[in-house]
C-alpha cells in the first residue's frame, strides 16, 4: 500500500532537482523581492503607502524572477510578415494593471477610476482572448461572436473589484495569502497540462503574493494594490494555457482554478460582509474550494511523469 501511494505521489510531483531549481531561480527571488520592496516602502513612507507599494512589490517579484526564469516575454517580438502572438502582450498588460493598483492607493474611488478600469479590462480582454475562442458561427462576423471577450473581461473585473473590496475591508495578510495559494494551485493545474513555463508564471506571482502577505502579517497593512496584477494573471495564464497546450485536463479545471478571486468577492456583498464569526472560515472555503477542485480534476486527467 505504501509503495502504491508513493508511486501515485511521484506521478504528480516534479523531480527534486526541478523543485530546487524553481526555488532558487523563481520562487525564492520573487518572494524576497516582494518582501524587500514592501518593507522598504512601509519603513520609509509609513503604513499609508502600503497599498501602492504592494503593487510595485508584486511587479518587482515577477520582474526579478522572470529575469532568471524567462517565463514571459518582456515585449512581443516583431516578426516579418507574421502577426504578433497575442499572449506575448501579457507582461506589458500586467504592468498597466499594477500601475492602476498603485494609483488607487493615492486617489480613492471616483467614477473616473471605474471608467479607467473598464477600459483597461476591456483592452486586456480584446488583446489576450485568442482568435480561436471567438470564431464566427456564421460567414459574416457579428457582435455576438465576441462573447468570450466579454466573459473574460467580466471575470477579471469581478475578481478584481471583489477581492480588492475584501482586502480593503479587512487590512492584513489573509486575502494576499489566499490569492497566493490560488496562484500556486493554478500553476499546478498548468503543470499537469504539460506547460512548465506557464506554470512558472503563476507560481512566480504566487510567491510574490506570499511575500506581500508576509509583510502584511507583520505590519497589519492594506495591500490591496497588489490585487489587480494577480487577478489579471490568474485567468489570463489559465486561458492561454488552455489554448496553447495539448492535454486531457478538462475545461472545468481551468474555469474553477480561475474562480477564487470572484468567489472571494462574495464576502464584500451585504449581509455577508457583516459576518464576524464565520467570515474568515467562509473566506478559506471560497478561496481554496475552487482551487482544490481544479487540482483534483487535473490530477485525475493527467500526470506529470511524461512531462518531467
C-alpha positions as CSV (number, residue, x, y, z in Angstrom):
1,X,0.0,0.0,0.0
2,X,2.8,2.4,0.9
3,X,4.5,1.7,-2.5
4,X,1.2,2.4,-4.3
5,X,0.9,5.7,-2.5
6,X,4.5,6.6,-3.3
7,X,4.1,5.8,-6.9
8,X,0.9,7.9,-7.1
9,X,2.6,10.8,-5.5
10,X,5.6,10.6,-7.9
11,X,3.2,10.8,-10.9
12,X,2.0,14.2,-9.7
13,X,5.3,15.6,-8.3
14,X,8.2,17.2,-10.2
15,X,11.7,15.8,-9.6
16,X,13.5,17.3,-6.6
17,X,16.1,18.9,-8.9
18,X,13.3,20.8,-10.7
19,X,11.8,21.9,-7.4
20,X,15.2,23.1,-6.2
21,X,15.8,25.0,-9.4
22,X,12.4,26.7,-9.3
23,X,13.0,27.7,-5.7
24,X,16.4,29.2,-6.4
25,X,15.6,30.9,-9.7
26,X,12.0,31.8,-9.4
27,X,10.1,31.4,-6.1
28,X,12.8,32.5,-3.7
29,X,13.8,35.6,-5.7
30,X,10.2,36.6,-6.2
31,X,9.3,36.3,-2.5
32,X,12.4,38.1,-1.4
33,X,11.9,40.9,-3.9
34,X,8.3,41.4,-2.8
35,X,9.3,41.5,0.9
36,X,12.2,43.9,0.3
37,X,10.2,46.4,-1.7
38,X,7.1,46.5,0.5
39,X,9.2,46.6,3.7
40,X,11.3,49.4,2.5
41,X,8.3,51.4,1.4
42,X,6.5,50.9,4.8
43,X,9.6,51.9,6.7
44,X,10.3,54.9,4.6
45,X,6.9,56.3,3.9
46,X,4.6,54.8,6.6
47,X,1.8,52.3,6.5
48,X,-0.4,54.6,4.4
49,X,1.9,53.8,1.5
50,X,1.5,50.1,1.8
51,X,-1.4,49.7,-0.7
52,X,0.5,51.4,-3.5
53,X,3.8,49.8,-2.5
54,X,2.2,46.3,-2.6
55,X,1.6,46.8,-6.3
56,X,5.2,47.7,-7.0
57,X,6.3,44.8,-4.8
58,X,4.4,42.3,-6.9
59,X,5.9,43.9,-10.1
60,X,9.4,43.6,-8.6
61,X,8.7,40.0,-7.7
62,X,7.5,39.0,-11.2
63,X,10.3,41.0,-12.9
64,X,13.2,39.7,-10.8
65,X,12.0,36.0,-11.2
66,X,11.3,36.5,-14.9
67,X,14.8,37.8,-15.4
68,X,16.2,34.4,-14.2
69,X,13.4,32.1,-15.5
70,X,12.3,33.8,-18.8
71,X,8.8,32.5,-18.3
72,X,7.2,35.5,-20.1
73,X,8.4,37.7,-23.0
74,X,9.1,41.2,-21.8
75,X,7.7,42.6,-25.0
76,X,6.2,41.0,-28.1
77,X,8.8,40.1,-30.7
78,X,8.3,41.7,-34.2
79,X,8.5,39.1,-36.9
80,X,8.4,39.9,-40.6
81,X,5.0,39.1,-42.3
82,X,3.8,37.2,-39.2
83,X,1.3,38.6,-36.7
84,X,2.4,39.2,-33.1
85,X,1.5,36.4,-30.8
86,X,-1.4,37.9,-28.7
87,X,-0.4,36.5,-25.3
88,X,3.1,37.9,-25.6
89,X,1.5,41.2,-24.6
90,X,0.7,39.8,-21.1
91,X,3.7,41.3,-19.3
92,X,3.1,44.9,-20.6
93,X,-0.6,44.5,-19.7
94,X,0.4,43.2,-16.2
95,X,2.4,46.4,-15.8
96,X,-0.6,48.5,-16.6
97,X,-2.7,46.7,-14.1
98,X,0.0,47.1,-11.4
99,X,0.2,50.8,-12.2
100,X,-3.6,51.1,-11.7
101,X,-3.3,49.3,-8.3
102,X,-0.6,51.7,-7.3
103,X,-2.7,54.7,-8.3
104,X,-5.7,53.6,-6.4
105,X,-3.7,53.8,-3.1
106,X,-3.5,57.6,-3.6
107,X,-6.6,58.7,-5.4
108,X,-9.5,56.9,-3.9
109,X,-12.6,55.7,-5.7
110,X,-14.3,58.0,-8.2
111,X,-16.2,57.4,-11.4
112,X,-13.0,58.1,-13.3
113,X,-11.4,55.2,-11.6
114,X,-14.1,52.8,-12.7
115,X,-14.1,54.2,-16.3
116,X,-10.4,53.6,-16.4
117,X,-10.7,50.1,-15.0
118,X,-13.4,49.2,-17.5
119,X,-11.3,50.5,-20.4
120,X,-8.2,48.6,-19.1
121,X,-10.0,45.3,-18.6
122,X,-11.7,45.6,-22.0
123,X,-8.5,46.3,-23.7
124,X,-6.8,43.4,-22.0
125,X,-9.6,41.1,-23.0
126,X,-9.6,42.2,-26.6
127,X,-5.8,41.6,-26.8
128,X,-5.5,38.4,-24.9
129,X,-8.5,36.3,-25.9
130,X,-7.3,34.1,-28.7
131,X,-9.0,34.3,-32.1
132,X,-9.7,30.5,-31.8
133,X,-12.1,31.3,-28.9
134,X,-14.1,33.8,-30.9
135,X,-14.6,32.3,-34.4
136,X,-17.8,33.5,-36.0
137,X,-20.5,30.9,-36.2
138,X,-21.8,32.4,-39.5
139,X,-19.9,33.6,-42.5
140,X,-20.5,37.3,-41.5
141,X,-19.0,38.2,-38.1
142,X,-21.3,39.7,-35.6
143,X,-21.1,41.3,-32.1
144,X,-22.4,38.1,-30.5
145,X,-19.2,36.3,-31.6
146,X,-17.3,38.4,-29.1
147,X,-18.9,36.9,-26.0
148,X,-15.6,35.2,-25.0
149,X,-14.1,38.6,-24.8
150,X,-16.9,39.9,-22.7
151,X,-16.8,36.8,-20.4
152,X,-13.1,37.2,-19.8
153,X,-13.4,40.9,-19.1
154,X,-16.2,40.2,-16.7
155,X,-14.2,37.5,-14.9
156,X,-11.2,39.8,-14.5
157,X,-13.3,42.8,-13.4
158,X,-15.4,40.9,-10.9
159,X,-12.4,39.2,-9.4
160,X,-10.5,42.5,-9.2
161,X,-13.3,44.5,-7.6
162,X,-14.5,41.8,-5.2
163,X,-11.1,40.7,-3.9
164,X,-9.9,44.3,-3.6
165,X,-13.0,45.2,-1.6
166,X,-12.5,42.4,0.8
167,X,-8.8,43.2,1.2
168,X,-9.6,46.9,2.0
169,X,-12.4,46.0,4.4
170,X,-10.1,43.8,6.4
171,X,-6.5,45.0,6.1
172,X,-3.8,42.4,6.7
173,X,-2.4,39.2,5.2
174,X,-5.4,37.0,4.6
175,X,-6.5,37.9,1.1
176,X,-3.0,38.1,-0.2
177,X,-2.2,34.7,1.2
178,X,-5.4,33.2,-0.2
179,X,-4.6,34.5,-3.7
180,X,-1.1,33.2,-3.3
181,X,-2.4,29.7,-2.8
182,X,-4.9,30.1,-5.7
183,X,-2.0,31.1,-8.0
184,X,0.1,28.1,-6.9
185,X,-2.8,25.8,-7.4
186,X,-3.5,27.1,-10.8
187,X,0.2,26.7,-11.7
188,X,-0.1,23.0,-10.6
189,X,-3.1,22.6,-13.0
190,X,-0.9,24.0,-15.8
191,X,1.9,21.7,-14.9
192,X,-0.5,18.8,-15.4
193,X,-1.3,20.4,-18.8
194,X,2.4,20.0,-19.6
195,X,3.4,23.6,-19.7
196,X,6.3,24.2,-17.3
197,X,6.8,27.8,-18.4
198,X,3.2,28.9,-17.9
199,X,3.1,27.1,-14.5
200,X,6.2,29.1,-13.7
201,X,4.4,32.4,-14.4
202,X,1.6,31.7,-11.9
203,X,4.0,30.2,-9.3
204,X,6.2,33.3,-9.5
205,X,3.1,35.5,-9.0
206,X,2.1,33.2,-6.1
207,X,5.5,33.6,-4.5
208,X,5.3,37.4,-4.9
209,X,1.8,37.5,-3.3
210,X,3.2,35.3,-0.5
211,X,5.9,37.8,0.1
212,X,3.3,40.6,0.2
213,X,1.3,38.6,2.7
214,X,4.3,38.1,5.0
215,X,4.8,41.9,5.3
216,X,1.1,42.5,5.7
217,X,1.0,39.9,8.5
218,X,3.9,41.7,10.3
219,X,2.8,45.2,9.8
220,X,-1.0,44.8,9.5
221,X,-1.3,47.0,6.5
222,X,-3.7,47.2,3.5
223,X,-2.0,45.5,0.5
224,X,-5.0,45.7,-1.9
225,X,-2.8,47.5,-4.5
226,X,-1.4,44.1,-5.4
227,X,-4.8,42.6,-6.3
228,X,-5.2,43.9,-9.9
229,X,-2.0,42.3,-11.1
230,X,-2.8,39.0,-9.5
231,X,-6.4,38.9,-10.8
232,X,-5.2,39.6,-14.3
233,X,-2.5,36.9,-14.3
234,X,-4.7,34.1,-12.8
235,X,-7.4,33.9,-15.5
236,X,-5.2,35.1,-18.4
237,X,-2.5,32.5,-18.0
238,X,-5.1,29.7,-17.5
239,X,-6.8,30.8,-20.7
240,X,-3.5,30.9,-22.5
241,X,-2.6,27.5,-21.2
242,X,-5.9,26.0,-22.4
243,X,-5.3,27.5,-25.8
244,X,-1.6,26.5,-26.4
245,X,-1.3,23.2,-24.5
246,X,-2.4,19.7,-25.5
247,X,-3.6,17.5,-22.6
248,X,-6.6,15.8,-21.1
249,X,-7.1,18.4,-18.5
250,X,-10.8,19.5,-18.9
251,X,-12.2,22.9,-19.3
252,X,-13.8,22.7,-15.9
253,X,-10.4,22.5,-14.2
254,X,-9.3,25.8,-15.9
255,X,-12.6,27.6,-15.0
256,X,-12.6,26.5,-11.3
257,X,-8.9,27.4,-11.0
258,X,-9.7,30.9,-12.2
259,X,-12.7,31.3,-9.8
260,X,-11.2,32.2,-6.4
261,X,-11.0,36.0,-6.9
262,X,-14.7,36.1,-7.9
263,X,-15.7,33.7,-5.1
264,X,-13.8,35.7,-2.5
265,X,-15.6,38.9,-3.7
266,X,-18.9,37.4,-2.4
267,X,-17.6,38.4,1.1
268,X,-17.9,42.1,0.1
269,X,-21.6,41.8,-0.5
270,X,-24.0,42.7,2.4
271,X,-25.1,41.0,4.5
272,X,-22.2,38.6,4.1
273,X,-19.8,41.5,4.6
274,X,-21.2,42.0,8.1
275,X,-20.4,38.5,9.3
276,X,-18.0,38.2,12.2
277,X,-17.6,34.6,13.5
278,X,-17.8,32.8,10.1
279,X,-16.2,35.5,7.9
280,X,-12.7,34.0,7.6
281,X,-13.6,30.3,7.6
282,X,-16.0,31.2,4.8
283,X,-13.2,33.1,3.0
284,X,-11.0,30.0,3.0
285,X,-13.8,27.8,1.7
286,X,-14.5,30.3,-1.1
287,X,-10.8,30.7,-1.9
288,X,-9.4,27.2,-1.6
289,X,-12.5,25.2,-2.5
290,X,-12.3,26.0,-6.3
291,X,-8.5,25.6,-6.2
292,X,-8.8,22.2,-4.6
293,X,-11.4,21.1,-7.1
294,X,-9.3,22.3,-10.1
295,X,-6.2,20.4,-8.8
296,X,-8.3,17.3,-8.3
297,X,-9.7,17.4,-11.8
298,X,-6.3,18.0,-13.3
299,X,-4.7,15.1,-11.3
300,X,-7.5,12.7,-12.4
301,X,-7.0,13.6,-16.1
302,X,-3.2,13.8,-16.4
303,X,0.1,13.1,-14.6
304,X,3.5,14.9,-14.6
305,X,5.6,11.8,-15.3
306,X,5.7,12.3,-19.1
307,X,6.4,16.0,-18.8
308,X,9.3,15.8,-16.5
